[in-house]
């Protein structure tokens, strides 16, 4: 990613020059919750969302607030880029599941990745390697997020029954646990891995052989 693009992502666009359509998008991001809030609160929410998030295409170029599609979302607050899941049956398919593996640690290929007309066994290391190999969104430092990074995506100002996440920018968030890189070692040499459930807003430690979802993250630095 170029230094210029990184600067644009971090600095954001001043609210005074953002098109009205972008403000509507920012309100849509939170499921329309701002419509029932005070005008002052709504403006703060709009400004915060526009300052924090930027949509990127698969090459890492910025996508205008009211345009699409986008392949990743840059988080200027935490200086990272998030993978966006797809409805298409490719490596980013939102219904593909994974066992947890990092390097030689974990359980290999207990998940199911749906790739067009066939299904392949897979794990989180497979997903990491696939995104880094093609420099998805212009970066090659894709990894599992820490549990703190996953938690940073939580948005409690959403409708009941909907995932507690920015549903406009991160569509197709499914029910169930998402893997993190945060490991909890046991007393007998075994270990578990922390997961985050966006529908419950809860964390849970699971054994690596468990089949769960994955959303990768990358540093903006290359």
HULINWO-V962630 format. One record per backbone hydrogen bond with DSSP energy under -0.5 kcal/mol. CO is the residue of the C=O (numbers start at 1). NH is the residue of the N-H. If there is no record, write none. Layout:
((CO	NH) (CO	NH))
This chain:
((2	6) (3	7) (4	8) (5	9) (6	10) (7	11) (8	12) (14	17) (15	18) (19	22) (19	23) (20	24) (21	25) (22	26) (23	27) (24	28) (25	29) (26	30) (27	30) (27	32) (28	31) (29	167) (29	168) (30	33) (32	35) (33	36) (34	37) (38	42) (39	43) (40	44) (41	45) (42	46) (43	47) (44	48) (45	49) (46	50) (47	51) (48	52) (49	53) (52	76) (54	74) (55	63) (56	71) (56	72) (57	60) (58	137) (58	138) (61	57) (63	55) (64	67) (71	84) (72	56) (73	82) (74	54) (74	76) (75	79) (75	80) (79	220) (80	75) (81	218) (82	73) (86	94) (88	90) (89	116) (90	93) (92	86) (93	96) (98	212) (99	101) (99	124) (100	107) (102	105) (105	102) (111	122) (112	97) (112	114) (113	115) (113	120) (114	116) (115	118) (118	115) (120	113) (122	99) (122	111) (123	127) (124	128) (125	129) (126	130) (127	131) (128	132) (129	133) (130	134) (131	136) (132	135) (135	138) (136	139) (143	217) (145	181) (146	150) (147	151) (148	152) (150	153) (151	154) (153	166) (156	158) (159	162) (163	165) (164	155) (165	167) (166	170) (172	174) (176	198) (177	213) (178	196) (181	183) (182	194) (183	185) (184	192) (186	189) (190	186) (192	184) (193	206) (194	180) (195	204) (196	178) (196	198) (197	201) (197	202) (198	164) (202	197) (204	195) (206	193) (207	210) (208	100) (210	212) (212	98) (213	179) (215	145) (216	83) (217	143) (218	81))
